[in-house]
Amino acid sequence: MNESENIKIKIKALYDLVANALNDIYESSNEKDLITRKVNERSIAFRFGLNFNDRIKATEFKEYDVDVEYNRDMSDPKKIPDDIIEKCNEVINNCPKMDYDVREACYKINMLCTYPDVILHRRKKYGPQNSLIVIEFKGHWNSNETARILDRKKLKIYTTPKNKFCCKYQNNLSDHSKEKCKYETQCSINRSEIDSKCKFKYEYCLGLLVTLGKIKPTYEYFIGGEMYGKDEFDNYIDSKTSNAS
């Protein structure tokens, strides 16, 4: 079994743990009452975290930490330096010829100053072997579509492999910098500075945007910086696990 197949099996196991922990809430009249009465999503995330932690302790993931609204990058807040954000905004606002992918990368950088609802990870360590799952919750009563869009952007960021994101960003930036246009000054960004500061260190194996429905939850899945619907996710898992068997 190769590393890719192992990762997909791990993703399936993680999703099953999440689904079962959420089912515990829906099957408990006392805890489902939180959803029925539309309490703050943070309260439900906390109750989920307790159930999730109990289930984790009986699995291969028992040495990992379940944290709610964890806002640390080592000892610092999760954020991108202001000077990088300013430079990205400068390029976006002043150079209409900027490649779409570079624009999108800059927007993603702006969205990184945040903290997720629930994560399963090893504290103070980076990489996909230490960052397993990141979850955002939204109640069915929450009609703020902008908040959902932001959650999707965040989950794409948190699950994007470092090399995939950086190469996409740097290559487009390099190509554009070679263009001779009247915006050349704004396009002359210090690439080494961006290279050193725009390294995405989280690389979660799986991201989930969970809508807390009246009867049951629904999911949007994020793997490798891409969003999957239910059928896409099922096909993705089935193809990998069947190849491994």
C-alpha positions in Angstrom: 0.0 0.0 0.0 1.5 3.4 -1.0 1.5 6.6 0.9 -1.4 8.1 -1.1 -3.6 5.1 -0.3 -2.8 5.4 3.4 -3.8 9.0 3.4 -7.1 8.3 1.8 -7.8 5.5 4.3 -7.0 7.9 7.1 -9.3 10.5 5.7 -12.2 8.0 5.6 -11.5 7.0 9.2 -11.5 10.7 10.3 -14.7 11.4 8.5 -16.4 8.4 10.1 -15.3 9.6 13.5 -16.8 13.0 12.9 -20.0 11.6 11.5 -20.4 9.3 14.5 -19.7 12.0 17.0 -22.3 14.3 15.4 -24.8 11.4 15.3 -24.3 11.2 19.1 -25.6 14.8 19.3 -28.6 14.1 17.0 -29.5 10.9 18.9 -29.5 12.6 22.3 -32.6 14.5 23.0 -30.8 16.7 25.5 -28.0 17.7 23.0 -30.2 17.9 19.9 -32.2 20.4 21.8 -29.3 22.8 21.2 -30.0 22.5 17.5 -33.7 22.7 17.9 -33.5 25.9 19.9 -30.8 27.3 17.5 -28.2 28.1 20.1 -24.9 29.6 19.2 -22.8 27.4 17.0 -19.9 27.6 19.4 -22.0 25.8 22.1 -22.7 23.0 19.6 -19.1 22.9 18.5 -18.1 22.4 22.2 -20.5 19.6 22.7 -19.3 18.0 19.5 -15.7 18.4 20.7 -16.4 16.4 23.8 -18.0 13.5 21.9 -15.3 13.6 19.3 -12.6 13.5 21.9 -14.2 10.5 23.6 -14.3 8.6 20.3 -10.7 9.6 19.3 -9.3 8.2 22.5 -10.3 4.7 21.4 -8.5 4.9 18.1 -5.1 5.2 16.5 -5.5 9.0 16.8 -5.6 9.0 20.6 -2.3 10.9 20.9 -3.8 13.9 19.0 -5.4 16.9 20.6 -9.0 18.1 20.0 -9.2 21.9 20.3 -12.1 24.3 19.8 -11.4 27.8 18.3 -7.7 27.2 18.5 -6.1 30.5 17.4 -2.4 29.8 17.7 0.5 29.2 15.3 3.0 27.9 17.8 2.9 30.7 20.4 1.7 33.4 17.9 -1.7 34.1 16.5 -2.6 32.6 13.2 -2.0 35.4 10.7 -0.1 36.6 7.7 2.2 39.6 8.2 0.6 42.9 7.4 3.4 43.9 4.9 2.6 40.9 2.7 -1.2 41.7 2.8 -0.3 45.3 1.8 1.8 44.2 -1.1 -0.8 41.8 -2.4 -3.5 44.6 -2.2 -1.1 46.9 -4.0 -0.8 44.5 -6.9 -4.5 43.7 -7.0 -5.6 47.3 -7.0 -3.0 48.7 -9.4 -2.4 46.0 -12.0 -5.4 45.0 -14.0 -3.2 42.7 -16.1 -2.4 40.5 -13.0 -3.0 36.9 -13.7 -6.3 35.6 -12.1 -4.4 32.9 -10.1 -2.2 35.5 -8.5 -5.2 37.6 -7.6 -6.8 34.6 -6.1 -3.7 33.8 -4.1 -3.6 37.3 -2.7 -7.2 37.1 -1.7 -6.5 33.8 0.0 -3.6 35.3 1.9 -6.0 38.0 3.2 -8.4 35.4 4.5 -5.9 33.5 6.6 -6.2 35.6 9.8 -8.7 33.3 11.5 -9.3 30.4 13.8 -11.3 27.2 13.1 -14.2 25.9 15.1 -12.7 22.4 15.9 -9.4 20.8 14.9 -7.7 17.5 15.5 -3.9 18.1 15.6 -0.7 17.8 17.5 -0.1 21.2 19.1 3.0 23.2 18.1 3.7 20.9 15.1 3.2 21.4 11.4 2.5 19.2 8.4 -0.2 16.7 7.3 1.1 14.1 9.8 0.3 16.4 12.6 -2.7 18.4 11.3 -5.5 15.9 10.7 -8.9 17.6 10.5 -10.3 21.1 10.6 -14.1 21.7 10.9 -16.3 24.8 10.6 -20.0 24.6 11.7 -23.0 26.5 10.5 -26.5 26.1 11.8 -29.3 25.7 9.3 -30.8 28.9 10.7 -27.6 30.9 9.8 -28.5 32.7 6.6 -25.2 34.6 6.3 -24.0 33.4 2.9 -20.9 35.6 3.2 -19.8 33.7 6.3 -20.2 30.4 4.4 -18.1 31.7 1.6 -15.4 32.8 4.1 -15.5 29.4 5.7 -15.0 27.7 2.3 -12.0 29.9 1.6 -10.5 29.2 5.0 -11.0 25.4 4.6 -9.3 25.5 1.2 -6.4 27.3 2.7 -6.1 25.0 5.7 -6.1 21.9 3.5 -3.9 23.2 0.7 -0.5 21.4 0.5 2.3 23.9 0.9 4.1 23.0 -2.3 1.0 23.1 -4.4 -0.1 26.5 -3.2 3.4 28.1 -3.2 4.3 26.9 -6.6 1.0 28.1 -8.1 1.5 31.5 -6.6 5.2 31.9 -7.3 5.1 30.7 -10.9 2.3 33.1 -11.9 4.0 35.9 -10.0 7.3 35.2 -11.8 5.7 35.1 -15.2 3.8 38.3 -14.7 6.9 40.1 -13.3 8.6 39.5 -16.7 5.9 41.5 -18.5 6.8 45.0 -19.5 3.9 47.2 -18.6 3.3 50.5 -17.0 2.6 48.7 -13.7 6.1 47.3 -13.5 6.9 49.1 -10.3 4.0 47.6 -8.5 4.7 44.2 -9.9 8.3 44.2 -8.7 7.6 42.3 -5.5 10.4 40.8 -3.4 9.8 37.2 -4.2 12.2 35.9 -1.5 10.2 37.8 1.1 7.0 36.3 0.0 8.6 32.8 -0.3 9.7 33.0 3.3 6.5 34.3 4.8 3.8 32.7 2.7 4.5 29.2 3.6 1.3 27.4 4.6 2.3 25.1 7.4 -1.0 23.5 8.3 -1.8 21.1 5.5 -4.8 19.5 7.1 -5.7 16.1 5.7 -9.4 16.8 5.7 -11.6 19.9 6.1 -15.3 19.9 6.7 -18.0 22.6 6.5 -20.8 21.1 8.5 -24.4 22.5 8.2 -26.4 21.5 11.3 -29.7 20.6 9.8 -33.0 20.1 11.6 -32.9 16.3 11.2 -29.3 15.5 10.3 -26.0 17.3 9.4 -24.8 17.8 5.8 -21.2 18.1 4.8 -18.9 19.9 2.3 -15.5 18.2 2.1 -12.1 19.8 1.5 -9.0 17.8 0.5 -5.8 19.2 -1.0 -7.3 22.7 -1.2 -10.3 21.5 -3.3 -13.9 21.3 -2.3 -15.9 18.1 -2.9 -19.6 17.4 -2.8 -20.9 14.2 -1.2 -20.9 12.1 -4.4 -17.4 13.4 -5.3 -16.1 12.6 -1.8 -17.7 9.1 -1.8 -16.2 8.3 -5.3 -12.8 9.7 -4.1 -12.8 7.4 -1.0 -14.2 4.4 -2.8 -11.7 4.5 -5.6 -8.8 4.8 -3.2 -9.9 2.2 -0.6 -10.9 -0.3 -3.3 -7.5 0.0 -4.9 -5.9 -0.6 -1.5 -7.8 -3.8 -0.8 
